């Protein structure tokens, strides 16, 4: 297992137990930025996590997928929560293909929804008919 410090440096964590990890933050990363995110009416984040950042976007997953500019300005919501065409239910994982500019949102029902950065529905991939298999599946790049 490796932790990235920069594009070229890696810290080998193989064989280190959780009890003896003693790394300073500067050993793990070289730059931290505080970017206040623009809020909007009715926007309450309960357990949000950032799943992708590129030169122009910050992509965050909570009960919905939100796109912010690199300056923290709110850009748009990706997709919609619901049961209609192109709508998703609870998202348990998300990923971003920065080359194709496509967002993949995985749900516990075994469906991965595809959206562009503007939030338009591009299609879906049905992984399993048995949704219990998808409950613990999460994907990352």
N, CA, C and O atoms as CSV, one atom per row, in Angstrom:
chain,resi,resn,atom,element,x,y,z
A,1,UNK,N,N,0.850,-1.164,0.000
A,1,UNK,CA,C,0.000,0.000,0.000
A,1,UNK,C,C,0.901,1.234,0.000
A,1,UNK,O,O,1.940,1.250,0.660
A,2,UNK,N,N,0.509,2.240,-0.723
A,2,UNK,CA,C,1.283,3.459,-0.795
A,2,UNK,C,C,0.395,4.658,-0.518
A,2,UNK,O,O,-0.799,4.640,-0.816
A,3,UNK,N,N,0.977,5.690,0.048
A,3,UNK,CA,C,0.298,6.971,0.199
A,3,UNK,C,C,1.056,7.973,-0.645
A,3,UNK,O,O,2.287,7.973,-0.644
A,4,UNK,N,N,0.367,8.806,-1.347
A,4,UNK,CA,C,1.016,9.751,-2.241
A,4,UNK,C,C,1.409,11.018,-1.511
A,4,UNK,O,O,0.614,11.599,-0.771
A,5,UNK,N,N,2.632,11.434,-1.725
A,5,UNK,CA,C,3.102,12.712,-1.211
A,5,UNK,C,C,3.108,13.703,-2.357
A,5,UNK,O,O,2.714,14.857,-2.187
A,6,UNK,N,N,3.539,13.274,-3.488
A,6,UNK,CA,C,3.476,14.066,-4.711
A,6,UNK,C,C,3.385,13.074,-5.853
A,6,UNK,O,O,3.275,11.870,-5.619
A,7,UNK,N,N,3.429,13.551,-7.067
A,7,UNK,CA,C,3.308,12.645,-8.210
A,7,UNK,C,C,4.462,11.655,-8.295
A,7,UNK,O,O,4.286,10.537,-8.779
A,8,UNK,N,N,5.631,12.053,-7.831
A,8,UNK,CA,C,6.809,11.202,-7.970
A,8,UNK,C,C,7.230,10.504,-6.681
A,8,UNK,O,O,7.916,9.484,-6.738
A,9,UNK,N,N,6.835,11.030,-5.518
A,9,UNK,CA,C,7.231,10.455,-4.238
A,9,UNK,C,C,6.161,9.518,-3.721
A,9,UNK,O,O,4.968,9.796,-3.846
A,10,UNK,N,N,6.587,8.402,-3.138
A,10,UNK,CA,C,5.654,7.487,-2.503
A,10,UNK,C,C,6.225,7.072,-1.165
A,10,UNK,O,O,7.436,6.928,-1.002
A,11,UNK,N,N,5.345,6.884,-0.224
A,11,UNK,CA,C,5.739,6.408,1.090
A,11,UNK,C,C,5.234,4.978,1.198
A,11,UNK,O,O,4.034,4.731,1.081
A,12,UNK,N,N,6.143,4.037,1.421
A,12,UNK,CA,C,5.765,2.634,1.508
A,12,UNK,C,C,5.167,2.357,2.885
A,12,UNK,O,O,5.855,2.481,3.898
A,13,UNK,N,N,3.894,1.985,2.925
A,13,UNK,CA,C,3.202,1.685,4.171
A,13,UNK,C,C,3.034,0.188,4.398
A,13,UNK,O,O,2.350,-0.229,5.332
A,14,UNK,N,N,3.654,-0.616,3.548
A,14,UNK,CA,C,3.553,-2.060,3.659
A,14,UNK,C,C,4.165,-2.518,4.979
A,14,UNK,O,O,5.280,-2.125,5.320
A,15,UNK,N,N,3.450,-3.332,5.704
A,15,UNK,CA,C,3.973,-3.887,6.944
A,15,UNK,C,C,3.812,-2.988,8.150
A,15,UNK,O,O,4.244,-3.359,9.242
A,16,UNK,N,N,3.215,-1.837,8.002
A,16,UNK,CA,C,3.020,-0.939,9.128
A,16,UNK,C,C,1.617,-1.165,9.673
A,16,UNK,O,O,0.634,-1.085,8.936
A,17,UNK,N,N,1.535,-1.447,10.963
A,17,UNK,CA,C,0.207,-1.622,11.557
A,17,UNK,C,C,-0.350,-0.264,11.935
A,17,UNK,O,O,0.383,0.721,12.030
A,18,UNK,N,N,-1.667,-0.224,12.153
A,18,UNK,CA,C,-2.310,1.044,12.505
A,18,UNK,C,C,-1.819,1.581,13.849
A,18,UNK,O,O,-1.989,2.766,14.133
A,19,UNK,N,N,-1.218,0.738,14.671
A,19,UNK,CA,C,-0.762,1.173,15.990
A,19,UNK,C,C,0.555,1.944,15.926
A,19,UNK,O,O,0.840,2.748,16.813
A,20,UNK,N,N,1.357,1.713,14.897
A,20,UNK,CA,C,2.656,2.382,14.876
A,20,UNK,C,C,2.830,3.360,13.715
A,20,UNK,O,O,3.960,3.668,13.337
A,21,UNK,N,N,1.743,3.847,13.150
A,21,UNK,CA,C,1.856,4.854,12.103
A,21,UNK,C,C,2.047,6.215,12.756
A,21,UNK,O,O,1.178,6.686,13.490
A,22,UNK,N,N,3.159,6.829,12.494
A,22,UNK,CA,C,3.476,8.153,13.014
A,22,UNK,C,C,4.046,8.975,11.867
A,22,UNK,O,O,5.262,9.031,11.677
A,23,UNK,N,N,3.174,9.606,11.112
A,23,UNK,CA,C,3.598,10.430,9.987
A,23,UNK,C,C,3.111,11.846,10.200
A,23,UNK,O,O,1.963,12.064,10.587
A,24,UNK,N,N,3.974,12.800,9.951
A,24,UNK,CA,C,3.516,14.186,10.009
A,24,UNK,C,C,2.746,14.488,8.733
A,24,UNK,O,O,2.924,13.817,7.716
A,25,UNK,N,N,1.902,15.485,8.792
A,25,UNK,CA,C,1.111,15.831,7.612
A,25,UNK,C,C,1.996,16.224,6.438
A,25,UNK,O,O,1.630,15.972,5.290
A,26,UNK,N,N,3.145,16.831,6.693
A,26,UNK,CA,C,4.033,17.222,5.591
A,26,UNK,C,C,4.634,16.016,4.875
A,26,UNK,O,O,5.073,16.130,3.730
A,27,UNK,N,N,4.657,14.854,5.546
A,27,UNK,CA,C,5.130,13.642,4.892
A,27,UNK,C,C,4.086,13.066,3.940
A,27,UNK,O,O,4.429,12.315,3.028
A,28,UNK,N,N,2.830,13.408,4.142
A,28,UNK,CA,C,1.761,12.884,3.314
A,28,UNK,C,C,1.387,13.804,2.159
A,28,UNK,O,O,1.023,13.324,1.086
A,29,UNK,N,N,1.469,15.085,2.353
A,29,UNK,CA,C,1.105,16.028,1.304
A,29,UNK,C,C,1.892,17.309,1.492
A,29,UNK,O,O,2.322,17.637,2.597
A,30,UNK,N,N,2.070,18.020,0.407
A,30,UNK,CA,C,2.901,19.216,0.438
A,30,UNK,C,C,2.105,20.504,0.460
A,30,UNK,O,O,2.662,21.561,0.755
A,31,UNK,N,N,0.794,20.447,0.152
A,31,UNK,CA,C,0.016,21.668,0.051
A,31,UNK,C,C,-1.423,21.417,0.485
A,31,UNK,O,O,-2.053,20.459,0.039
A,32,UNK,N,N,-1.929,22.262,1.337
A,32,UNK,CA,C,-3.318,22.186,1.768
A,32,UNK,C,C,-3.936,23.546,1.513
A,32,UNK,O,O,-3.362,24.576,1.866
A,33,UNK,N,N,-5.118,23.545,0.895
A,33,UNK,CA,C,-5.819,24.801,0.628
A,33,UNK,C,C,-7.176,24.751,1.296
A,33,UNK,O,O,-7.852,23.722,1.273
A,34,UNK,N,N,-7.566,25.844,1.882
A,34,UNK,CA,C,-8.900,25.994,2.429
A,34,UNK,C,C,-9.733,26.717,1.390
A,34,UNK,O,O,-9.431,27.856,1.032
A,35,UNK,N,N,-10.777,26.069,0.904
A,35,UNK,CA,C,-11.651,26.660,-0.108
A,35,UNK,C,C,-13.071,26.635,0.448
A,35,UNK,O,O,-13.697,25.576,0.487
A,36,UNK,N,N,-13.588,27.788,0.880
A,36,UNK,CA,C,-14.978,27.793,1.355
A,36,UNK,C,C,-15.928,27.558,0.185
A,36,UNK,O,O,-15.821,28.210,-0.854
A,37,UNK,N,N,-16.848,26.629,0.364
A,37,UNK,CA,C,-17.787,26.304,-0.702
A,37,UNK,C,C,-19.019,27.188,-0.608
A,37,UNK,O,O,-19.575,27.395,0.470
A,38,UNK,N,N,-19.433,27.704,-1.751
A,38,UNK,CA,C,-20.628,28.533,-1.823
A,38,UNK,C,C,-21.851,27.681,-1.482
A,38,UNK,O,O,-22.016,26.582,-2.012
A,39,UNK,N,N,-22.685,28.182,-0.617
A,39,UNK,CA,C,-23.893,27.449,-0.255
A,39,UNK,C,C,-25.085,28.003,-1.020
A,39,UNK,O,O,-25.009,29.065,-1.638
A,40,UNK,N,N,-26.173,27.272,-0.967
A,40,UNK,CA,C,-27.409,27.700,-1.619
A,40,UNK,C,C,-28.573,27.332,-0.719
A,40,UNK,O,O,-28.408,26.537,0.206
A,41,UNK,N,N,-29.727,27.883,-0.967
A,41,UNK,CA,C,-30.893,27.579,-0.155
A,41,UNK,C,C,-31.156,26.080,-0.148
A,41,UNK,O,O,-31.138,25.422,-1.188
A,42,UNK,N,N,-31.398,25.561,1.040
A,42,UNK,CA,C,-31.728,24.146,1.158
A,42,UNK,C,C,-30.547,23.217,0.992
A,42,UNK,O,O,-30.736,22.005,0.885
A,43,UNK,N,N,-29.349,23.738,0.967
A,43,UNK,CA,C,-28.152,22.894,0.787
A,43,UNK,C,C,-27.552,22.590,2.151
A,43,UNK,O,O,-26.848,23.416,2.732
A,44,UNK,N,N,-27.838,21.406,2.649
A,44,UNK,CA,C,-27.279,20.962,3.912
A,44,UNK,C,C,-26.522,19.676,3.652
A,44,UNK,O,O,-27.095,18.694,3.180
A,45,UNK,N,N,-25.250,19.680,3.957
A,45,UNK,CA,C,-24.426,18.502,3.737
A,45,UNK,C,C,-24.329,17.739,5.046
A,45,UNK,O,O,-23.949,18.304,6.072
A,46,UNK,N,N,-24.668,16.469,5.016
A,46,UNK,CA,C,-24.643,15.690,6.249
A,46,UNK,C,C,-23.349,14.894,6.396
A,46,UNK,O,O,-22.738,14.911,7.464
A,47,UNK,N,N,-22.933,14.217,5.371
A,47,UNK,CA,C,-21.690,13.427,5.440
A,47,UNK,C,C,-20.989,13.505,4.089
A,47,UNK,O,O,-20.681,12.485,3.471
A,48,UNK,N,N,-20.750,14.697,3.657
A,48,UNK,CA,C,-20.189,14.929,2.326
A,48,UNK,C,C,-18.729,14.491,2.240
A,48,UNK,O,O,-17.973,14.556,3.209
A,49,UNK,N,N,-18.371,14.045,1.047
A,49,UNK,CA,C,-16.974,13.715,0.786
A,49,UNK,C,C,-16.629,14.147,-0.634
A,49,UNK,O,O,-17.425,13.999,-1.561
A,50,UNK,N,N,-15.450,14.672,-0.773
A,50,UNK,CA,C,-14.962,15.064,-2.095
A,50,UNK,C,C,-14.417,13.809,-2.753
A,50,UNK,O,O,-13.576,13.121,-2.175
A,51,UNK,N,N,-14.890,13.501,-3.964
A,51,UNK,CA,C,-14.396,12.303,-4.638
A,51,UNK,C,C,-13.544,12.625,-5.847
A,51,UNK,O,O,-12.915,11.722,-6.400
A,52,UNK,N,N,-13.496,13.889,-6.285
A,52,UNK,CA,C,-12.633,14.240,-7.412
A,52,UNK,C,C,-12.382,15.738,-7.436
A,52,UNK,O,O,-13.242,16.547,-7.088
A,53,UNK,N,N,-11.172,16.075,-7.859
A,53,UNK,CA,C,-10.775,17.465,-8.066
A,53,UNK,C,C,-9.928,17.490,-9.324
A,53,UNK,O,O,-9.023,16.672,-9.492
A,54,UNK,N,N,-10.226,18.438,-10.213
A,54,UNK,CA,C,-9.358,18.646,-11.363
A,54,UNK,C,C,-9.017,20.137,-11.432
A,54,UNK,O,O,-9.209,20.851,-10.448
A,55,UNK,N,N,-8.528,20.608,-12.547
A,55,UNK,CA,C,-8.112,22.007,-12.664
A,55,UNK,C,C,-9.263,22.994,-12.569
A,55,UNK,O,O,-9.040,24.176,-12.306
A,56,UNK,N,N,-10.502,22.528,-12.780
A,56,UNK,CA,C,-11.651,23.432,-12.812
A,56,UNK,C,C,-12.764,23.068,-11.842
A,56,UNK,O,O,-13.622,23.903,-11.556
A,57,UNK,N,N,-12.774,21.841,-11.329
A,57,UNK,CA,C,-13.930,21.349,-10.580
A,57,UNK,C,C,-13.567,20.671,-9.274
A,57,UNK,O,O,-12.512,20.053,-9.134
A,58,UNK,N,N,-14.485,20.809,-8.315
A,58,UNK,CA,C,-14.475,20.027,-7.094
A,58,UNK,C,C,-15.793,19.257,-7.111
A,58,UNK,O,O,-16.863,19.864,-7.161
A,59,UNK,N,N,-15.727,17.934,-7.071
A,59,UNK,CA,C,-16.929,17.098,-7.112
A,59,UNK,C,C,-17.122,16.449,-5.752
A,59,UNK,O,O,-16.209,15.821,-5.215
A,60,UNK,N,N,-18.317,16.607,-5.202
A,60,UNK,CA,C,-18.610,16.174,-3.858
A,60,UNK,C,C,-19.838,15.270,-3.867
A,60,UNK,O,O,-20.794,15.505,-4.606
A,61,UNK,N,N,-19.795,14.238,-3.038
A,61,UNK,CA,C,-20.919,13.305,-2.906
A,61,UNK,C,C,-21.470,13.371,-1.489
A,61,UNK,O,O,-20.721,13.299,-0.514
A,62,UNK,N,N,-22.755,13.505,-1.391
A,62,UNK,CA,C,-23.481,13.412,-0.127
A,62,UNK,C,C,-24.737,12.609,-0.460
A,62,UNK,O,O,-24.623,11.475,-0.924
A,63,UNK,N,N,-25.893,13.143,-0.244
A,63,UNK,CA,C,-27.107,12.491,-0.733
A,63,UNK,C,C,-27.312,12.802,-2.205
A,63,UNK,O,O,-28.175,12.214,-2.856
A,64,UNK,N,N,-26.539,13.704,-2.714
A,64,UNK,CA,C,-26.551,14.096,-4.117
A,64,UNK,C,C,-25.114,14.380,-4.534
A,64,UNK,O,O,-24.216,14.410,-3.693
A,65,UNK,N,N,-24.898,14.585,-5.813
A,65,UNK,CA,C,-23.571,14.954,-6.288
A,65,UNK,C,C,-23.608,16.433,-6.646
A,65,UNK,O,O,-24.460,16.889,-7.408
A,66,UNK,N,N,-22.663,17.163,-6.079
A,66,UNK,CA,C,-22.584,18.600,-6.302
A,66,UNK,C,C,-21.271,18.942,-6.969
A,66,UNK,O,O,-20.238,18.339,-6.678
A,67,UNK,N,N,-21.316,19.913,-7.864
A,67,UNK,CA,C,-20.116,20.379,-8.567
A,67,UNK,C,C,-19.854,21.821,-8.171
A,67,UNK,O,O,-20.738,22.675,-8.249
A,68,UNK,N,N,-18.625,22.078,-7.745
A,68,UNK,CA,C,-18.170,23.410,-7.388
A,68,UNK,C,C,-16.995,23.776,-8.279
A,68,UNK,O,O,-16.264,22.903,-8.747
A,69,UNK,N,N,-16.816,25.068,-8.510
A,69,UNK,CA,C,-15.623,25.535,-9.206
A,69,UNK,C,C,-14.437,25.430,-8.274
A,69,UNK,O,O,-14.615,25.288,-7.064
A,70,UNK,N,N,-13.254,25.495,-8.801
A,70,UNK,CA,C,-12.040,25.369,-7.998
A,70,UNK,C,C,-11.901,26.528,-7.010
A,70,UNK,O,O,-11.124,26.455,-6.058
A,71,UNK,N,N,-12.666,27.600,-7.250
A,71,UNK,CA,C,-12.690,28.732,-6.327
A,71,UNK,C,C,-13.756,28.576,-5.253
A,71,UNK,O,O,-13.901,29.454,-4.402
A,72,UNK,N,N,-14.509,27.473,-5.275
A,72,UNK,CA,C,-15.540,27.205,-4.286
A,72,UNK,C,C,-16.941,27.617,-4.713
A,72,UNK,O,O,-17.902,27.371,-3.985
A,73,UNK,N,N,-17.073,28.240,-5.878
A,73,UNK,CA,C,-18.397,28.675,-6.348
A,73,UNK,C,C,-19.235,27.471,-6.754
A,73,UNK,O,O,-18.739,26.541,-7.389
A,74,UNK,N,N,-20.516,27.500,-6.379
A,74,UNK,CA,C,-21.419,26.422,-6.735
A,74,UNK,C,C,-21.694,26.465,-8.231
A,74,UNK,O,O,-22.051,27.516,-8.765
A,75,UNK,N,N,-21.532,25.333,-8.914
A,75,UNK,CA,C,-21.786,25.246,-10.351
A,75,UNK,C,C,-23.135,24.587,-10.638
A,75,UNK,O,O,-23.990,25.187,-11.289
A,76,UNK,N,N,-23.329,23.368,-10.161
A,76,UNK,CA,C,-24.582,22.674,-10.409
A,76,UNK,C,C,-24.655,21.363,-9.644
A,76,UNK,O,O,-23.666,20.859,-9.112
A,77,UNK,N,N,-25.864,20.839,-9.615
A,77,UNK,CA,C,-26.105,19.508,-9.078
A,77,UNK,C,C,-26.000,18.532,-10.240
A,77,UNK,O,O,-26.410,18.840,-11.359
A,78,UNK,N,N,-25.449,17.356,-9.972
A,78,UNK,CA,C,-25.307,16.321,-10.998
A,78,UNK,C,C,-26.431,15.317,-10.818
A,78,UNK,O,O,-26.525,14.663,-9.779
A,79,UNK,N,N,-27.278,15.195,-11.820
A,79,UNK,CA,C,-28.404,14.276,-11.735
A,79,UNK,C,C,-29.441,14.760,-10.733
A,79,UNK,O,O,-29.347,15.861,-10.192
A,80,UNK,N,N,-30.426,13.913,-10.504
A,80,UNK,CA,C,-31.490,14.231,-9.543
A,80,UNK,C,C,-31.851,12.984,-8.767
A,80,UNK,O,O,-31.801,11.868,-9.286
A,81,UNK,N,N,-32.218,13.194,-7.509
A,81,UNK,CA,C,-32.703,12.094,-6.690
A,81,UNK,C,C,-34.156,11.829,-7.042
A,81,UNK,O,O,-34.955,12.761,-7.131
A,82,UNK,N,N,-34.501,10.574,-7.243
A,82,UNK,CA,C,-35.872,10.204,-7.551
A,82,UNK,C,C,-35.943,8.838,-8.186
A,82,UNK,O,O,-34.952,8.107,-8.220
A,83,UNK,N,N,-37.108,8.491,-8.687
A,83,UNK,CA,C,-37.337,7.182,-9.290
A,83,UNK,C,C,-37.662,7.272,-10.776
A,83,UNK,O,O,-38.005,6.265,-11.396
A,84,UNK,N,N,-37.559,8.463,-11.350
A,84,UNK,CA,C,-37.885,8.644,-12.756
A,84,UNK,C,C,-36.702,8.377,-13.673
A,84,UNK,O,O,-35.623,7.979,-13.233
A,85,UNK,N,N,-36.934,8.606,-14.956
A,85,UNK,CA,C,-35.902,8.396,-15.975
A,85,UNK,C,C,-34.676,9.242,-15.656
A,85,UNK,O,O,-34.776,10.459,-15.499
A,86,UNK,N,N,-33.516,8.588,-15.560
A,86,UNK,CA,C,-32.260,9.281,-15.303
A,86,UNK,C,C,-32.067,9.749,-13.880
A,86,UNK,O,O,-31.071,10.409,-13.582
A,87,UNK,N,N,-32.988,9.428,-12.994
A,87,UNK,CA,C,-32.863,9.812,-11.597
A,87,UNK,C,C,-32.296,8.641,-10.802
A,87,UNK,O,O,-32.475,7.481,-11.172
A,88,UNK,N,N,-31.621,8.954,-9.726
A,88,UNK,CA,C,-30.988,7.926,-8.899
A,88,UNK,C,C,-31.535,7.966,-7.480
A,88,UNK,O,O,-32.065,8.982,-7.030
A,89,UNK,N,N,-31.399,6.848,-6.788
A,89,UNK,CA,C,-31.723,6.807,-5.367
A,89,UNK,C,C,-30.428,7.005,-4.592
A,89,UNK,O,O,-29.536,7.699,-5.081
A,90,UNK,N,N,-30.291,6.441,-3.438
A,90,UNK,CA,C,-29.117,6.672,-2.590
A,90,UNK,C,C,-27.812,6.279,-3.290
A,90,UNK,O,O,-27.649,5.139,-3.724
A,91,UNK,N,N,-26.905,7.219,-3.390
A,91,UNK,CA,C,-25.597,6.991,-4.013
A,91,UNK,C,C,-24.639,6.513,-2.926
A,91,UNK,O,O,-24.471,7.181,-1.905
A,92,UNK,N,N,-24.011,5.359,-3.142
A,92,UNK,CA,C,-23.036,4.892,-2.161
A,92,UNK,C,C,-21.603,5.009,-2.654
A,92,UNK,O,O,-20.675,4.747,-1.889
A,93,UNK,N,N,-21.393,5.391,-3.901
A,93,UNK,CA,C,-20.051,5.639,-4.412
A,93,UNK,C,C,-20.130,6.489,-5.666
A,93,UNK,O,O,-21.145,6.525,-6.361
A,94,UNK,N,N,-19.032,7.167,-5.929
A,94,UNK,CA,C,-18.977,8.019,-7.112
A,94,UNK,C,C,-17.543,8.087,-7.614
A,94,UNK,O,O,-16.592,7.979,-6.839
A,95,UNK,N,N,-17.406,8.267,-8.905
A,95,UNK,CA,C,-16.088,8.368,-9.516
A,95,UNK,C,C,-16.188,9.314,-10.699
A,95,UNK,O,O,-17.273,9.563,-11.224
A,96,UNK,N,N,-15.050,9.834,-11.109
A,96,UNK,CA,C,-15.001,10.817,-12.183
A,96,UNK,C,C,-13.925,10.421,-13.176
A,96,UNK,O,O,-12.769,10.229,-12.800
A,97,UNK,N,N,-14.297,10.300,-14.433
A,97,UNK,CA,C,-13.344,10.063,-15.512
A,97,UNK,C,C,-12.974,11.431,-16.067
A,97,UNK,O,O,-13.729,12.019,-16.841
A,98,UNK,N,N,-11.813,11.934,-15.670
A,98,UNK,CA,C,-11.413,13.293,-16.048
A,98,UNK,C,C,-11.110,13.426,-17.536
A,98,UNK,O,O,-11.206,14.525,-18.083
A,99,UNK,N,N,-10.749,12.342,-18.195
A,99,UNK,CA,C,-10.487,12.409,-19.636
A,99,UNK,C,C,-11.788,12.516,-20.422
A,99,UNK,O,O,-11.897,13.330,-21.339
A,100,UNK,N,N,-12.766,11.702,-20.068
A,100,UNK,CA,C,-14.058,11.701,-20.758
A,100,UNK,C,C,-15.020,12.743,-20.195
A,100,UNK,O,O,-16.046,13.046,-20.805
A,101,UNK,N,N,-14.674,13.299,-19.006
A,101,UNK,CA,C,-15.539,14.262,-18.305
A,101,UNK,C,C,-16.893,13.636,-17.985
A,101,UNK,O,O,-17.940,14.245,-18.206
A,102,UNK,N,N,-16.856,12.400,-17.458
A,102,UNK,CA,C,-18.053,11.650,-17.115
A,102,UNK,C,C,-18.006,11.285,-15.635
A,102,UNK,O,O,-16.969,10.872,-15.115
A,103,UNK,N,N,-19.139,11.444,-14.972
A,103,UNK,CA,C,-19.285,11.088,-13.567
A,103,UNK,C,C,-20.091,9.796,-13.488
A,103,UNK,O,O,-21.131,9.657,-14.133
A,104,UNK,N,N,-19.596,8.857,-12.688
A,104,UNK,CA,C,-20.283,7.592,-12.464
A,104,UNK,C,C,-20.780,7.578,-11.018
A,104,UNK,O,O,-19.993,7.749,-10.087
A,105,UNK,N,N,-22.069,7.378,-10.835
A,105,UNK,CA,C,-22.675,7.344,-9.508
A,105,UNK,C,C,-23.229,5.949,-9.265
A,105,UNK,O,O,-24.158,5.521,-9.950
A,106,UNK,N,N,-22.663,5.235,-8.290
A,106,UNK,CA,C,-23.095,3.884,-7.968
A,106,UNK,C,C,-24.134,3.875,-6.864
A,106,UNK,O,O,-24.045,4.647,-5.910
A,107,UNK,N,N,-25.110,3.006,-6.995
A,107,UNK,CA,C,-26.158,2.882,-5.986
A,107,UNK,C,C,-26.173,1.471,-5.417
A,107,UNK,O,O,-25.622,0.545,-6.013
A,108,UNK,N,N,-26.808,1.314,-4.261
A,108,UNK,CA,C,-26.886,0.000,-3.635
A,108,UNK,C,C,-27.806,-0.948,-4.393
A,108,UNK,O,O,-27.831,-2.145,-4.104
A,109,UNK,N,N,-28.553,-0.438,-5.346
A,109,UNK,CA,C,-29.437,-1.303,-6.123
A,109,UNK,C,C,-28.719,-1.966,-7.304
A,109,UNK,O,O,-29.346,-2.669,-8.096
A,110,UNK,N,N,-27.409,-1.743,-7.422
A,110,UNK,CA,C,-26.657,-2.389,-8.486
A,110,UNK,C,C,-26.676,-1.646,-9.807
A,110,UNK,O,O,-26.436,-2.239,-10.859
A,111,UNK,N,N,-26.958,-0.360,-9.760
A,111,UNK,CA,C,-26.979,0.460,-10.968
A,111,UNK,C,C,-25.929,1.548,-10.839
A,111,UNK,O,O,-25.803,2.177,-9.789
A,112,UNK,N,N,-25.175,1.768,-11.908
A,112,UNK,CA,C,-24.232,2.884,-11.978
A,112,UNK,C,C,-24.769,3.851,-13.023
A,112,UNK,O,O,-24.935,3.497,-14.191
A,113,UNK,N,N,-25.037,5.070,-12.587
A,113,UNK,CA,C,-25.560,6.104,-13.475
A,113,UNK,C,C,-24.409,6.931,-14.024
A,113,UNK,O,O,-23.432,7.196,-13.323
A,114,UNK,N,N,-24.533,7.338,-15.286
A,114,UNK,CA,C,-23.522,8.158,-15.945
A,114,UNK,C,C,-24.092,9.551,-16.198
A,114,UNK,O,O,-25.206,9.692,-16.704
A,115,UNK,N,N,-23.312,10.586,-15.840
A,115,UNK,CA,C,-23.714,11.973,-16.044
A,115,UNK,C,C,-22.526,12.755,-16.599
A,115,UNK,O,O,-21.373,12.392,-16.363
A,116,UNK,N,N,-22.811,13.826,-17.334
A,116,UNK,CA,C,-21.744,14.736,-17.715
A,116,UNK,C,C,-21.613,15.809,-16.639
A,116,UNK,O,O,-22.392,15.827,-15.686
A,117,UNK,N,N,-20.643,16.696,-16.781
A,117,UNK,CA,C,-20.409,17.718,-15.762
A,117,UNK,C,C,-21.559,18.708,-15.624
A,117,UNK,O,O,-21.721,19.329,-14.574
A,118,UNK,N,N,-22.340,18.856,-16.657
A,118,UNK,CA,C,-23.492,19.760,-16.580
A,118,UNK,C,C,-24.658,19.108,-15.827
A,118,UNK,O,O,-25.649,19.768,-15.516
A,119,UNK,N,N,-24.531,17.812,-15.539
A,119,UNK,CA,C,-25.553,17.103,-14.792
A,119,UNK,C,C,-26.529,16.338,-15.651
A,119,UNK,O,O,-27.502,15.784,-15.141
A,120,UNK,N,N,-26.287,16.297,-16.946
A,120,UNK,CA,C,-27.176,15.586,-17.856
A,120,UNK,C,C,-26.971,14.073,-17.738
A,120,UNK,O,O,-25.839,13.598,-17.638
A,121,UNK,N,N,-28.064,13.333,-17.751
A,121,UNK,CA,C,-28.057,11.877,-17.695
A,121,UNK,C,C,-27.566,11.327,-19.025
A,121,UNK,O,O,-28.088,11.680,-20.082
A,122,UNK,N,N,-26.545,10.448,-18.968
A,122,UNK,CA,C,-25.969,9.861,-20.181
A,122,UNK,C,C,-26.302,8.383,-20.340
A,122,UNK,O,O,-26.053,7.806,-21.399
A,123,UNK,N,N,-26.852,7.773,-19.321
A,123,UNK,CA,C,-27.162,6.350,-19.386
A,123,UNK,C,C,-26.848,5.674,-18.070
A,123,UNK,O,O,-26.485,6.324,-17.089
A,124,UNK,N,N,-26.993,4.352,-18.063
A,124,UNK,CA,C,-26.725,3.606,-16.844
A,124,UNK,C,C,-26.198,2.229,-17.170
A,124,UNK,O,O,-26.387,1.707,-18.269
A,125,UNK,N,N,-25.532,1.654,-16.185
A,125,UNK,CA,C,-24.985,0.309,-16.281
A,125,UNK,C,C,-25.623,-0.498,-15.162
A,125,UNK,O,O,-25.507,-0.129,-13.993
A,126,UNK,N,N,-26.295,-1.594,-15.498
A,126,UNK,CA,C,-26.888,-2.467,-14.486
A,126,UNK,C,C,-25.874,-3.552,-14.154
A,126,UNK,O,O,-25.536,-4.383,-14.998
A,127,UNK,N,N,-25.397,-3.535,-12.919
A,127,UNK,CA,C,-24.347,-4.466,-12.503
A,127,UNK,C,C,-24.925,-5.823,-12.117
A,127,UNK,O,O,-24.490,-6.853,-12.632
A,128,UNK,N,N,-25.893,-5.829,-11.221
A,128,UNK,CA,C,-26.442,-7.075,-10.692
A,128,UNK,C,C,-27.951,-7.008,-10.664
A,128,UNK,O,O,-28.532,-5.930,-10.537
A,129,UNK,N,N,-28.573,-8.137,-10.781
A,129,UNK,CA,C,-30.009,-8.226,-10.509
A,129,UNK,C,C,-30.238,-8.385,-9.012
A,129,UNK,O,O,-31.291,-8.014,-8.494
A,130,UNK,N,N,-29.233,-8.946,-8.313
A,130,UNK,CA,C,-29.324,-9.142,-6.866
A,130,UNK,C,C,-28.702,-7.934,-6.176
A,130,UNK,O,O,-27.478,-7.825,-6.105
A,131,UNK,N,N,-29.536,-7.023,-5.666
A,131,UNK,CA,C,-29.029,-5.782,-5.083
A,131,UNK,C,C,-28.236,-6.005,-3.800
A,131,UNK,O,O,-27.474,-5.125,-3.401
A,132,UNK,N,N,-28.388,-7.153,-3.142
A,132,UNK,CA,C,-27.639,-7.388,-1.909
A,132,UNK,C,C,-26.138,-7.477,-2.174
A,132,UNK,O,O,-25.338,-7.183,-1.286
A,133,UNK,N,N,-25.752,-7.875,-3.373
A,133,UNK,CA,C,-24.327,-7.945,-3.697
A,133,UNK,C,C,-23.700,-6.570,-3.810
A,133,UNK,O,O,-22.492,-6.433,-3.618
A,134,UNK,N,N,-24.482,-5.554,-4.115
A,134,UNK,CA,C,-23.962,-4.218,-4.333
A,134,UNK,C,C,-23.903,-3.389,-3.057
A,134,UNK,O,O,-23.338,-2.295,-3.069
A,135,UNK,N,N,-24.461,-3.868,-1.974
A,135,UNK,CA,C,-24.540,-3.091,-0.735
A,135,UNK,C,C,-23.171,-2.637,-0.242
A,135,UNK,O,O,-23.046,-1.525,0.270
A,136,UNK,N,N,-22.155,-3.462,-0.382
A,136,UNK,CA,C,-20.827,-3.135,0.153
A,136,UNK,C,C,-19.816,-2.804,-0.939
A,136,UNK,O,O,-18.630,-2.648,-0.651
A,137,UNK,N,N,-20.260,-2.695,-2.173
A,137,UNK,CA,C,-19.335,-2.407,-3.268
A,137,UNK,C,C,-19.149,-0.905,-3.395
A,137,UNK,O,O,-20.115,-0.147,-3.476
A,138,UNK,N,N,-17.900,-0.492,-3.410
A,138,UNK,CA,C,-17.568,0.890,-3.681
A,138,UNK,C,C,-16.424,0.858,-4.680
A,138,UNK,O,O,-15.567,-0.025,-4.627
A,139,UNK,N,N,-16.412,1.815,-5.582
A,139,UNK,CA,C,-15.339,1.840,-6.560
A,139,UNK,C,C,-14.581,3.141,-6.458
A,139,UNK,O,O,-15.116,4.150,-6.001
A,140,UNK,N,N,-13.342,3.116,-6.881
A,140,UNK,CA,C,-12.516,4.323,-6.903
A,140,UNK,C,C,-11.563,4.208,-8.067
A,140,UNK,O,O,-11.426,3.151,-8.682
A,141,UNK,N,N,-10.901,5.321,-8.359
A,141,UNK,CA,C,-9.991,5.304,-9.510
A,141,UNK,C,C,-8.642,4.730,-9.164
A,141,UNK,O,O,-7.767,4.647,-10.026
